[in-house]
């Protein structure tokens, strides 16, 4: 009867007036938009793995979502755009685990928490079947625990915390089995180890990678996520504007070189370095080579071949290829770019870059030679193209790469970025891209790169996307008015405004129930105190409670306390912006801790 009442109450609190509000709420602006992108098969970028987003999109497709509406901003009307939002929200509630606000909206957390609970549930069932090792129930629950670990990780990277929690429990279990008193041979123990590795490592990895395989298969068209990815990744998508507009770079082309990650063009002008810097060091007083943030005629450089046959060099219109040795002639000052053994203005450990006039460059010839290295993230790794080739230019004589320093030069350098020769040639700050060829604007030019997608391997796309996801997730440090510190979460000091409609005096405000959250936290503190007291009592040879009750407290209470700490403590050291809903996975373990504490005090 109690279970039926809880089920009924859960149903009512989650389905009551599900249609209200009929507007975009909080992160529905993101995940609704992503569902539309899936239906359009348009590539987008998000810091979370794809599984839950694909499930939302699949449900949307089944109930008539056509992908035309992009959930542009919070407060937009679903009714005006004919969006089946009630069906979308209902689907999520069917898999809800008890968090009312999160479960009523089109968000990822419901999927994450049900998969998390599934992983914990089946691991506990596996542990309870330990006396029938390698039996049907043992294998079934072990493999299902692995399946749910793969699912929770495929929804949010926070799922890795669940993997860590189960991993700690497995290590402790294997350590217990290693005890000679258990009577297992090393061969038998290795079978236990292999079974757990297969189910709890291999199966989750396969599931995680499979979700990305489907993700890439569906999102095969160029879209708003292109800009986060490498040229090679973009070139594998249909209708990629970057790929379609690229041209092969040939000798004697006048090009502009732009830094990969900074808004800076390789630039020179008829102004010299000062003889002496404020630090007391001296320069060559050669012409300045800088990084300039705007399009300018002084950004153009002519790509020239090397050799002794003047006539052959003049007629060489070949494509520039990976590994070629080239010279760069600055068109504005008619001088060659070179590096030499003089310290750069702001970075004493790097070499100064300057230019030598064409008619006086013979003595500097060896210094003006640059080796072209095309990065493997480019669309084509064999020949140089605009927009789609990431390149490094390495001085043949000195072995330094053209580097753009994020620091800017003083007034004598017009506040432009410092450019110098970097001895650490593999750094990302040495990467450039040819942006423009003078006089070439696409269209009918014969050098236009074919527009058909150039496939790259699944593993290359998989590792690149995951790398970018991790980097972008860590970079979410921009302050938000509703962000909060993890240490404040158990005390429910503030919530998050999800949606407001001032003219009707309506608001959705996410905030935990103080009584429940405080009680859960107190229960966790109580469990921690009891476990500590029990360990100390055992050390002193005292048994204040029966061994059976003590073992149950240690295993059940310890497991839940471990789950809480693993899903809570890491947020205390994260540098990214955090919100109250990040506490929900840890809160579930705290709520279960109330039950363990109640059972210990009033039952056992």
N, C-alpha and C positions, 0 to 999 in steps of 0.2 A: 504493500500500500504506500509506504514512504517513497519507494522508487517511482511509483506511478505518479504521485503528487509532484515530485521533483521534475519528472518528465513533462507533466502538464504545465507546471509553472514556467519551465524553460521554453516550452512551445509558445505560451501566451506572451511572455516578455519579449520574445524575438519576432513573432509574427504580427503582433498588435500594431496596426497602422503602419505596416511596412512601406506603404506608398508615400508616406510623409517623412521628409520633404521630397517633393518631386523635382529636385534640383541636384546639381553636382555638389558633393560634400567632400571636403578635405582631399585625401589622396585618390579619390575616385577620378580626379582630374588627370592623374597619371595612368592608373591602371585601366580606366575606361578607354583612354586614348590608345594605350598599348593594344587593347583588344581590337580596336578599329584598325590599327596598323597590321595586326596578324591577318585580319580578314582581307585587307588590301594587299597582303604579302609584301609590305614595305618595310625595309630594314630600319630599326630604331635601336637606341642604346639605353640600357638601364643597368644599375649597379647590382641588381639581384639576378640570380639564375632564372631560367625561363618557365619552369614547370607550372607554377600557379597562374602565371599570366596566360599560358596556353590553355589551361583549363577554363579560365574566365572567358577567353576568346571563343573556345569551343561551345560553351553554353550560350554565349551571345549569338553565335552563328545559328545554333539550333532554334533560338527563339526569335530570330528575324533581324538581328543587328547586321546592317549592311556595310558598315565601315565608313559611311559618308560623314558622320558626325565625329569630331575629334575631342569632345569634352574639354573645350578650350579654357574655361575658367570656373572657379567655384561660384555657385549661385545661378548658373545657366539652367534654363528649364528643360527637363527631359521631355515633357509633354509637347512643347513647341517643336522639338526635333524628332518626335515619334520614336523615342528610345524605349525598348522593353525593359526598363530598369527594375520593375517589380520582379520579373522572372529572373533577372541577373542576381538581385539581392536574395531571392528565395533559394536559389541554388546554393549560395554560400551558407545560408542558415542550416540547410539540410546536413551540412558537415560541421556544424558548430560544436565547440567544446564548452561553452559557457560564458564567454566574454561578450556581454550584450552589445555594447556600442560597436566594437570592431566587427562583430558577426552580422550586423545589419547593413553593412556597407560593402562596396565592391573593393575589397582590400585583400592583401596576401596573408594577413596574420591568421585567419581562420584555417587556411590550408596548412600553414606552418605548424600550428599548435596541435591539430588533429594528427598530423604525421609524427610530430614529436611524441605525443602520448602513445601512438601506435608503437613506436620504437621502444619506448620504456616498457609498455605493457608486454610486448612479446619477448623482450629480454628477461623480464621477471618470470614469465612462464617458462622460458628456456632454463633459467636458473633453478626453478622448482623441479624441472625434469632431470636434474643432474644425476640422480641415482639410476636413471635409465639412459645413460650416455650412449649416443649414437643410435638410439631408437627413433621411431617415426616422430613422436611428439618432440623429442629433443631436436632433431634436424629441422622439423617444420617451424618451430618457434624461433630457432636460431636464424634460419634463412629469412623468415618474416621480419625479424628485428633488423636484419641487414637491408631488406627491401625498404622498410620505413626510414632507416637512416639515409638511404639514397634519396628517398622522396623529400624528406625534410631539408636536406642539403640542397636539393634542386629547386626549392622555393626561395630560400634566403640563405646567404652565407652564414647567418647566425646558426644555422643547422650544424655547422662545424663544432659548435659548443656541445651539442648533443652527442656528436661523434666522440668528442673528447671525454664526455662524461661516461659513456658506455665503454670507451677505451680504458679508462682508469679502472672501472669495475672488472673488465676482462683481465687486465694485468694482475689485479689482486686475486682473482679467481685462479689464474694460471699459477701464481705464486703459491697459493694454497695447495694446488694439485702437485706441485713440485716437491712438497714435503715427503720425505722418505716414508713416513708413517702412513701415507695414503696408499702405499703398496703399488704405485704405478711404475713401470719400467720407463726409461727415457724414450723408448720407441712409442709406447702408449701415450706418454705426455706429448711427444711431437705430433701425434695424430690429433690430440685435442687442440694444440696450437694451430695446426694446418686447417682444421675445420673452422675455427674462429676467424682465421685470416681470410679464408675463402668467403665466409658468410658476411663478415662485418667489415671487410676491406674491399675485396674484389667485387661483390655484388653492389654495394653503394657506388663504387666508381663506375661500374658499367651503367647503372641507372642514371647517374649524374651526366655521364657523357652522352647517353642516349637522348636525354632531353635536349641537349644542344644540337644533336644530329637533326632532330625534328625541327628545332628552332631555325637552323640554317636552311633546311629544305623548304620551309614555309616562307621565310623572309629572304627571298632571292632577288628582290628588286631594290634599287637605290632609294634611300630615304633620309630622314633627318639624323639618323645615327651614323651616317657616313663619316662625318667630320672627326669622329673619335678614332677612326680606324686607319690603318696603313694604306698606302696606295694599292698594294697588292690585294688587300681585302676588298677595297672599294672596286677594284677592277674585276672582281669575281661576281659582281652584282649586275643585273640587267639595268640598262639605261643609266649607268653611272656618268654624271656630267664631267667628273674629273677625268675619267678614262676617255670619254668621247672627245674632249677638248685638247687632249695631249698631242704633242708633235715630237717627232724625232729631232734631236739636236745634231746638227751637222757642222763640220768645220767651216769657219768664216761666218757662222751665224752670230748676230749680236743678241746677247741674252741678258736677262736680269736674274740674279741669284738671291733667293729669299731664305732666311733662316727657318728651319723646320718648326720651332716652337716659339720663336720670338718675332715680333713685328719689326723686322730689320732686314733691309736689303744691303748686299755688299756694295759699298759706295766709295768713291774717291772724288777729290776736288783739288783745285789749284791752291791749296793751303798746306803749309808745312808744319811738322811737329816743332814745338819750341826747342831751342838748344838745351835748356836746362829745366827740369821739372821741379815742383815745389819740394820734392823729397831730396833734391840735390843730385839725382841721377841725370845723365845727359842722354840725348837722343842722336839720331843720324841727321836730323833736320830734313829728312826726306818728306815727300808728299804724304799727307794723311790718307789712311785707309780706315774707313769707319763703317758702322752699321746705321743706316738711315731709315726712319720709319715711314717715309712717304715715297710715292712714285716720283721719279725725277730722271732727267736725261743723264745725270751722272751715275746712274745705277747700271748702265749698260757696259758689258764687257764682250769683246770679240774672242771666240774660241778658235785658237790657231794650232795647227799641227807642228811637230818638231822634225828637224832633219836638216840636211845640207843642200838639197836640191831645191833652189829657190822657185824654179818654174813649176816643179811638181807640187810644191807646197801651196803655191797660188791656185793651182787647179784642183786641189784636194777638197772635194765637197762630200766626202764620205761621212757616214753616220759615226758619231763618237761612241766608242764602245768601252765597256768595263775594262779597267786596267790600262787604258791608253794614257800616254804621257802627253800633256797639252800645255799651251801657254795661254794666259788671259791678258788681253790687251784692253786697257781702259780707253773707251772711245772718246771720252771728253777731253782727256789730257794726252792721248796718244802715247801711253806708257804701259810697260809690262808690270804685272803684279809679281812681287817676290818677297821672300822671307830672308832675313840675315841675322847674324849673331849679335844682335843688339836687343837689350831688354825692352819690352813693351811699356807703354806709359803707366798703366795701372797695375800690371801683373809682372813683377820683376823676374819671375821664373819662366815666363813665356817670351817668345821672340817677337820683335817688331815686324809688322808688315808694312811695306811701302811700295812705291812704283819707280821704275827706271824708264826715262824717255826712250822711245824706239830708236832714235838715232845715236843713242849713247848707252846701249844695253849690252854690247858684246862682252864687256868685262863681267857682266852679271848674268850671262846666259845660263849657267848651271843653276843659279839661284831662282830663275824664272820658270823652271820646269815643275809641273804639278802632275801627280798621278791620280787619275779618276778612279774612285772606288764606289761602286753602286751597291747600296744596302740591299740585303735580301728581302726586306719588306717592300721593295718596289714591285710594280706590275711586271716589268721586264728586267731581269738581272743581267742581260747581255749588252743592251745598248741604252743610251741616255735619252730620256724623253722629258718633256716639260710636264710639270704638275705631278706625274706619277712615279718619278725616280727620286729616291732619297740618296744623296751622294755625300761623300767626303773627298776633299781635295788635300792630298798629302804632298808636302815638299819633297821632291826626289832627293835633293842634296841634304836637307836637314832633318827629314823625317817628322816634321810637325804638321798638324792639320789646321786649316783655317777655322778659327774659333771665335764665337761671338760672346763677349762678356756681358752679363746683364747690367754691370755697372756702366755709368755714362761718363764720358770725358768732361772735363771742366770747360770753361768759356772758350778757351782757345780751340776746343774741338766741337764747339757749337752744341754741346749737350747731347751729342750722338753717342751710340754704343761703341765701346772699344772693340776692335778686331785685332787679333794677334795669332801667333803660331803656337799651338798647344801640343806639348810632347805626349800627352795622353790621347792618342789618336782615336781610341774607340768610344770616347764619351759622346753622349747624345748632343751636347752643345756644339759638336763639330759637324752636325748634319745640315745640309742645305738642299734646296729644291730649285730647279730652273723654272721660273714662273712665266716668263714671256720671251718670245722671239720677235725681234723688231721686224715689222712688216708682215708677220704671219698671224692671221686671225682665225684660222680654221676654215671651215667651209670646203672649198674645192682644192685646198693645198694637198699636193701629192704625198706629203710626209705625215698626213693625219693617221694616227694610230687606229686600227680597226675597232669598231664599237662592240663587237661580240665579246661577251664576258670571257675572261681568262681564268679558268678554274684553278684554285689552289687546294691543297689537301685539307681534309677535315681537321686533322690534328693541328695544322698550322693555324687555322681559323679558331679552333677551340682554345689553344694556348694563348693566342693574341687577345681574344675577347676576355678571357678570364684575367689576364694581366691588366688589361685596361679597367675591368670591373673593380679589381682590388685597388688600383691606383686612384680611380675616381671616387670610390667609396671613402678612402682615407682622406681625400681632398675636400670632403663635405664639411668644411670648418667654418663656413660663413655663418655669422650669428643669426639666430632666429628668435623672434619675440617670445615664442612658447617653448624654446628648448629648456632643458633642466639638467642638473647634475644627478648622476646615478645615486649618490649617497642620500638624496632627498626622496627618492621614489617610495621606499617603504612607509614614509610618513605622510604621503599624499598632500604635500604642501601646495602644489599648484597643478592645474590641468592644462588642456590644450583646446582652444576654440576650433572646432571642425567646420562650423557653418553658422552664419547669422543671416537673419532677414529682419532688418531694423523696422521696416514699415509695419510688419505684423508682430513685432516683439517676440520673435522666435530665435532659438539658438540651440545648436548641438555642441555640448561642452564635454569633452572626454575627461573623466575624473574617476578615480577608483572610489569604492565605498570605504570611507575611513574605518568603520568598525571592522569590516572584513580584513582590510589590509593590515591594520594595526594588530588584530588578533593573530593573523597569519605570521606576522613578523615576530610577535611575542612567542608563538608556538615554536618557531625556528630557534629562537634564543633558548627556550626551555629544552628543546631537543639537544642543542649543543651543550648546555650545562649538564644534562643527564648523562650524555655520552662521555663527557669529560670526567664526571664523578665516577662513572662506572669503570673507566680505564684506570683511574687513580686507585679505586677500591681493589681492583684486580692486582695492581702492583703491590698493594699492601697485604694481599692474601685474604681480603675480606669479601664475602658474598652477601651484600645487603638484599639481593633479590635472587630468585631461583635461576640457575644457569639457562633454562629454557627461555624464560622471559628476557634475560639479559641478552641472549643470542638474537632473539627476535628484535629487540630494541636496537642492537648494534647493526643488524643487517637492514631492517626496514627504515629505521630512523636515520642511520648513517647514509643509506642510499639516497634518501630524499634530501638530506642536508647537502650531500655532494652535488645533487642535481641543482639545488638552489644556488650554491656557491659558484658552480661552473657557469651557470646562466646569468649570474649577476656581477660577480667580481670583475670579469674582463671589461665591463662597461665603465668601471671606475677609472681605468687607465687609458681608455680610448680618447683620441684627440678630436674625433669628428663630432658634429652637432648631434645631440641625443634628445629623445622625447620620451614622455611617460609610457607610451605603449611598448617601448623596448623592454619594460619590466614584466610584461605579461607571461613570458615563458617561465621566468623564475617564480612568479607569483603562483603558478599552478603547483609547483613543488611545495611552496609554503602552505597552500591550502591543504594539500595532502598531508603535510606535517601536522596539521591540527588533528586530523583523524588518528594518526599514530600516537600523538600525545594523549588524546582522549582515551584511546584504547589502553594505553599503558597505565594511566592514572585510575580510570574508573572500571576497567574490565580485568586487566591482568594484575 
